[in-house]
Amino acid sequence: MFILASDTVVTTSASGLNFGPILMGMLGGLALFLFGIDRMSMALKLIAGDRLRQILAKLTTNRFTGAAAGAAVTSIIQSSSVTTVLVVGFISAGLMNLSQSIGIIMGANIGTTMTAQIIAFKVTHYALFIIAVGFSLSFFVKRERVRHYGKMIMGLGLVFYGMQLMSDGAKPLQSYAPFINMMKNMNAPLLGITFGAIFTALLQSSSATTGIVIVLASQGLLPLDAGIALIFGANIGTCFTAWLASIGKSVDAKRAVTVHILFNLAGVLVWFMFIPELTNVVQQISPQADELDGVARLSAETPRQIANAHSVFNVTNTFLFIWFVGPIGKLVIRIIPDRPSTGAEESQPKYLDPDLLSTPALALDAVRLELSRMGTRVKKVTNEALEAVTSGTAEDMRQLWKMDSRVDTIHGFILAYLNDLSRGNLEKSQSDLLHRYLASSNYMENIADMVETNLMEIGRARLRSDLIISDATIKLLNHFHQEVSLRVSQSIDALITNNHTTAKKVIGAKPIISQLSAEAEEHLSRRFSADEPQRMVAFRLETEMIEYLKRMYYFAKRIAKIVDLNPSKKIMGVPDSD
């Protein structure tokens, strides 16, 4: 039974209640609350930097460390959706399998409980002081990292101040009979879960629902079991946000979101019949206010009890379901099978998610993964170029052009993404890496363009003139081309894996390239006077081929030099492959 006081319940009629101040307090407080969460999250992302990727990359050896990594990262960035996006990129890159990702997604749910635990602290009276401290650190201190901490503290203060405004706004409802009756009805688990799910889906923020639930509980307006039902509903409602984010995304993204949905739904179904038992558990483990009675006691105890219920719910669910990651993975694959790739998808970015722009370290890692995709196509274009140019058909030329056009398209997306990222708040190391990735992307695109603009034109000229290049010349050019292709491939691999040893091999290959080039030029000089039809035209085209192959190596060497710029440093969480 819902009890407002030990003796008499005082109610206010609808005509005697001024809803204007209530709405202003609740809505204004909610706005400040969400703004504070956003500010705090952004600051934490900047503070954490590339450690976020390191945590996920290193702690995924098994399902348990994966869950710990997911909880840790989500506690830092306070966004399970960002964690999920990062996981999707890792799966696609082959850095982890679906089973490992399931552990991380489960752990991310534990990480989200930190928000409830933070806002359950009764420090709202110090909110303005916390804001003042955060403001002072963020505006008057020159050191960048301290400024980030200041923004985090100010965001936390705004969260508490928003809570205070909502709490003050809700006070008149303590004596408003219709609202009291509605809260009594929330004791029905199904109604509470449904309301919590719909409310969270509309706000697209489980943190907002959690905040409002704790505010109502702190006013004595919400009993514990009703609050638990609403929190269960929030866990379901937050799946709607993830589902919206997956629309139009890759199969991997849809699978990750499906894991999130199945996990949250299953967790609620498991606990649905045990809300009274969960209520008793959290009452036993939470601080008691035995010296108080009625509304005062309810107000003192319930916020922490709700926060603890949220934590027990998610921790227990993770422990229960983490043993079944294999079957869950198989089920998700059956629900969302692989789909055949299309040319349109090949030309679209796979990792450049705008949601990551607020976390520069993760955004830069997404760029690295996209550069890997671009590099794969550059390698393919480079490897197939000479055969198409020296002996291929017009159709071979067309296919080569199609491959290069995809390189150009991805390059454009990378440039646009880096431009958006550059406008954010980057640390010096992040800014340096951005410019290195920008230059590398340009050099890779230059290599591909060398094929499309120059070598392909030679091939078309060969077809127009009906030239036949001699077997001896083709053999020599092939040898030269293989060496250049090798160095292009090595330079791209060195960039993606931050392998300084491989980068040095590319740089050190200059004498080999020079020797092969000289041998090819000497061969052409000997054949200059050969009695062959259109010998002068053939000589010009063959000489140009050698020159363009040398330029391709030049761009590969530039990429390698970018990698070797500072061998003592690791690239934003990417371990050295030396």
N, C-alpha and C positions, 0 to 999 in steps of 0.2 A: 504493500500500500504506500502511496506517495503522501508524505507528511510534510507540511510546510512549517508547522510549529507544534509544540507539545499541547497547546490548549486550543486557541481559537484561530480560525482562518479568516482573515479579513480580505474582502474582495472589492474590486472597483468595477463599476459598470462601464460599458463601452462609451457611454456619453460623457463620463467623467475622466476619460483617459485621453491625453493629448499625444497623438501618434507622431506628430512632426518631430519633436525632440528625440523620440525613440528611434525613428528611422534615420535621422541625421547622425545620431550617436552610433547606431549599429552599422550603417553603410559607410560612414566616414571612418569609423574604427576598423572596419574590414578592409577598406582601401589602404589605410596606413599599415595594417597588419601584412597584407600581401606585398605592399611596396617594401616593407622592411625585410620580409623573407627573400624577396628578389635581390635587394641590395646586399644582404648578408651572404646569399648564395654566390653572387658575382665576386664579392671580395674573397670568399673562401676558395673559389676556383683559381683566382689569381695568386693567392698565397700558396696553394698546393702545387700549382704549376705542373711540370712534367711528372711529378710523383704519382699522379693519378694513373697515367698509363703504365708506369713502372709497377705499381701495385697490382693492376689487373694482368699485366704480362708475366709477372713472376709468381703470383699466388694462384695459379690455375692448374697446378700439377694434379690435383684431385678435386672431387666435388666439395669437400669440406673447406679446403683453403680457398676454393673459388667462392664459396658462400661468404667466407670471411672477407675476401677482397671486395665482393659486391657490397657488403655492409659498410666496409671502411670507406670506399669511394663515394657511396651514396650519402653517408654521413657528412662527408666533406662538401660535396656539391649540392646536397639536399635536393636531388632530382633523380629519381629512378629512371625517367625517360632518357636523360642524357647518358646514364650508365648503359641502358639498353642499346642506344644508338652506337656507342663505342663498341659494345660487344658484337653487334652486327658486323661492323667493320672488321673485327678480328676474325670472325667466322669466315667471311668472304675472302680474307687474305690467307686463310689456312693456318692462322696462328693459334686457333683453338677449335675444338669440335663442338657440336651442338650440346652434348652432354655436359661439357665444361661450362658452357654458357648458361645452362639451366641452373647450375649451382650459383652462378653470379647473380642471375635474375632473382632467385630466391633470397639470396643475401641482401639484395637491394631493398627488398621489403623490410628487412630488419633495420637497415639504415634510415628508412623513412620514419621510424618510430622516434628518432632523436628529436624531431620537431615537436612531437607531443610532450616529450619529457622536458624540453626546454621551456615551453610555454606554460607548463604546469607549475613552475616555480612562482611563488607569490612574491614577485619583486616589482609588480607594476607601479608601486609608489615611488620607485627609484628610476622610472623610465626616462624622465626628462634629464636626470643627472647622467644616465648612461648615454643618452643622445648627445649631451654636451661634451662628455669625455671623447666620444667617437668623433664628433665634429672637430674638436681641437686637434686630435691626432691626424685627421685626414686633411685638414686645411692649413695647419701651422707647422707641421713637421715636413722637412724636405725629403727625408729618406723614403723611397718608394714603398718598401715593404711595410714600414710602420704606417704609412698612409693607408695601405690595404687593410691592416689590422684596425685602423680607425674607422674605415667604412664598414667593416664587419661589426664592430661594436655599435656604431650608429644604427645599423640595420637591426641589430638585436634590440636596441632601445626603442626603435619604431615599432617592432613587433609587440613589445610590452605596452607601449603607449596606445597602440591600436586596441590591444586587449582591454586596457583601462577604459577607453572610450566606449567600447562595446559593452563592458560591464556596467558602466554608468548609465548607458542608454537602456539597458535591460532591466534596471532596478524597478521602474514602475510596473513591470510585468509580474512582479512578485505578488501583487494583490489583484491581478486582472484574471477574473474567473475563467473566461473562454480559453485563454492561453494555458492556464493551469490544467484545465480539463484536457486540452490537446496533449500536454506533456504527460499526463496520466496515461493517455492512450498509447503513448510510445512504449509503454511496458509490453505491449504486444510485439514480439520480436519481428514478425514478418512486416508489420507496418513500419517499425523503426528502421529496419534494413532497407525497405523500399524507399522511404523518405530520404535516408542518408545517401543512397545510390543516386537518386534523381537530383538531389541538391548538389552533390559533388560533380555529377556529369554536367550540370548547368554552369557551375562555377569553374569547372575544369581544374579544381585544386582540392586535393584531400586535406592539405594543410589548413585551408580555410574552413572546411567542415570541422576538423579537429579543434581549431581555435574557437569556433562558435559553440561547439559542444562543451568545451571546458569553461567558457564564459557563462553559459547557462547553468552549468553545474556549480560554479563558484557563487552564483546568486541563489542557490538552493532551489532552482527551477527544474532541475533534471535529475532524476534518480539514477543510480549507477547502472542498473540493468538496461534502462532506456538509452543511456549514453553508450553502452557497449553495443547495443543494436545499431545505433547510428554510426558508430565507428566501423562496424562490419559492413554496413551499407556504403560507407566512404571507400572501403577497399574494393568494392565492386564498381562503384562509380568512377574511380580513377582509371579503370580499364577502358572506359569510353574515351578518355583523353588519349591513351596509348593507341587505341584502335583508329581514332581520327588521324593520328600522326603516321600510321602505317599505310594509309590510303595512297595508292600510286607508288609505293615503295617496292623494294625487291622481295623475292621469296624469303630470303634470310630475315629481313625486317618483319615480315608477316609472321614467320615462325616464332621469332623472339617475342612478339606481342601476343601471339597465341599461347605461348608458355605462360606469360604473365597473367592472361585472362583465366586460363585453366587453373593455375595455381591459386589465384585469389578466390575464384568461385568454389573450388574444392575446399579451400580453407574455411570459408563461411559455412558450407554444407556440413563439414565435420563438426563445427562448433555450434551450429544452429540450435541443437537440442540440449546444449550444455551451458547456455548462458547463465542460469542460476548457479551452476557449479563454478563457472569462471568468476562470477560475482563474489562468491564466498572466498575463493582463492585470493583475489586481489584485495579483498577486505582484510584478510589475514596478513598479507605481506606488506601492506601500505601503512603509513603512519596513522595512528589513532588520535582523535581529539576527544578523549573521554570527559574532559572537563566542560565540554560544551553540550548543548542540547538542541534539538529541532533544526531549524534552518541554519543556525550558526554552525552546528556540527556538520551538517550536510555540505555547507559551503566550504568548510575547512578540509574535509576528507575527500570529497568526490573528485575534484580535478586530478589529484595525484593517482587516485584509484583508476580513473579512466585512462590516464597515460600508461599506467602499469598494465592495464588490461590490453591495451593496444600492443605493448611490447610482448606480453606473454602470448597473445594470439599469433603474432608474426614469428616469434622465435620458435614456438611449438610447431607451427605449420612447417617451417623450414626443416626442423628436425624430423618430422614425420615423413615429408615428401622427398627429402634429399636422398633417401635410399632407393627411390624409384626413378632416378633421372634417365636411365636407359629406356624403360617402357614409355615414359613421358616423351622422350625424344622420338621414339618410333611412332607414337600416336600422332604427334605434331606433324611428322613427315607424311603420314597417311592423310591427315586433314588437309595439309598444304603440300601437295607433291611438286616436284620440279616442273618447270615449264620451259618449253623450247625458247632459246634466245632469238631475238630478232635484230636486224640491222640497226633499227632505231635505238634499242637498248644499248647496243655496243657504242653508240655515239654519245650516250648520256653519262654524266658523272655518276659514280657508284658510291663514293665516300664523302663527297663535299656537302655534308648536311649543314644547313644554316643554323640549326640548333647548337652546333658546336662553336660558333663564332664567339660566344661569350666566354668560352674556355680556350684561350689561345693555344695552350699546350696540346689539347686534344684536337683542335682545328688544324694545327700544323702536322700532327700525326695523320690526320685525314688527308692532307695534301700529299704527304709522303706516300700513302697508299694509292692515291690517284695518280701520282707520278709513276708508281710501279705499273699501273695499268697502261698509262701512256707509253712507258718504256718498253713494255711487251710488244706493243704495236710498232714502235720505232725499230726494235730489233727485227721483227718480221719483215717490215718494209726494206730494211737494210740487207737482210739475208737474201731476199728474193729479187733484189734490184738488178744485179748484173746479168743474170740469166735472161730476165725479161728484156733487158736493153740490147744484149748481144745476139740473142737468137729467138726471142719471144714474138708472139703474134700481137695484133692490135687488141685482142681480147685480154691477153696477159697485161698489156699496158693499162687497160681500163680497170682491171682488178687491182693493179698496183696503185692507180690513182684513187680508187675507192678506199683502200687501206689508209693512204695518206690523208684523205679528207677527214677520216675519223680521228686521226692524230691532231689535225688542225682544230677540230671541234672540241676535243677534250682539252687541248691547250688553251682555247678561249675560255672554257669554264674555269680552269685553274687560275688564269690571270684575273678573272672577275672575282673569284673567291679570295684570292690573295689581296686584291684591292679592298674588298670589304673588311678583311681581317686587319689590314694595315691601319684602318681608321679606328681600331679599338685601342685599348690600353695595354701595350706590349712592353715587356721587359726588354733590356738591351739584347740579351741572348736570343730572345724570341724574334726580335726585329732582325737581327743578323741572320738567323736561320730562314726567316721569310725571304730576305733578299737572295740568299743562296739557292733556295728552292725556285725563286723567280728566274734567276739566271739559268739554272739547270733546265727548267722547263723551256726556256727560249732556245737553249743549245740543242735540246732534243728535237724541238720543232724545226730548227735549222737543218739538222741532219735529215729529217724526213722531207723537208722542202728541197734539199739538194737532190733527192731522188726524184721528186715530182717535177720540179721546175727545170732541172738541168739534165739528169741522166735520162729521164723519160723523153725529153726533147731529142736527145741523141738517138734514142730508140726509134722515135717517130721519123727522124731524118733517115735512119737506116732503112726503114720500111719504104719511105718515099723514094729513095734512091736505089732500092732493091740491092743493097750491099750485102755481101757475105763476108764476115770476118773470119780470118784464117784460124784453123784449129790451134796452131802454135801461139797466136796472139791471145785467143780465148783462154788457153791454158795458163799463160803468164798473168793475164788479167784476173783470172779466177784465184790464183795464188795470192795476189795482191789484195783482192777483194775479201778473201777469207780472213786475212790478217786484220784488215780494217774492221770487218764485221765483228771479229773477236774482241777488238778493243772497244768498239761501241757497246757491245754487250757487257763487257767488264766494267766500263765506266758507269753504266746505268745500275748494275748490280752493286757496285761500290757505293753509289749515292744512296740507294734504298737501304742497304744494310750498314752503312757507315764503315765500310771495310777499307781501312787506310792501306793495307798491304796490297789489295787489288788495285786501288787507285794508283799506287806507286808503280805497279806493273804497266798500267796504261801509259803513264808519263814516261817510264823508262823504255817504252817500245819505239820511241822516235827514231833511233838508229836503224831498227829493223824496217820501219816504214820507209825511211829514206833510202835504204839499200834496195828494197823491192821496187820502189818508184824509179830509182836509177836504172835498175835492170830492165824494167818495162820500157823506159824511155830509150835505152840503148837498143833494145830489140826493135822498137819502132823506127829508130834511125837507120838500122841496117836494112829494114824493109822499105825505106822511103822511096827508093828507086826501083822497087819491084815492078815487073811488067804485069800489072793487074788492072782491070777496068776500074775507073774512078778512084785510082790510088790516092790522089790528093785529098779527095773528100773523106776517104776512109782514114787516112793519116790524121786529119784534123779531128774527126770524131773520136778516134782511139786516144789521141793525145788529151782531148778534153775529159775523157773518162778517167784517165790517170789523175788529172788535176782535181776533179771533183771528189774522187776517192781520198786524195790527200786532205782535202778540206773537211771531209767527214771525220777523218781521224783528228784533225785540228779541233773540231767541236767536242769530240769525245775526250780529248786531252783537257779541254777547258772544264768539262764536267768533273773529271778526275782531280783537277787542281782545286776545285771548289771543295771536294770531299777532303782533300789533304791540307786544307787551309789551316786547320788546327787539330792535329792528330791527338792531342792530349785531352780533347773534349769529346764527349759522346753527344750525338744529335738527339736532344729532347727525349731521352728515355730509350733510345734505340741502342742496344748493346753493341759494342764492337764485335766484328766477326773475325778479327785477326786471330 
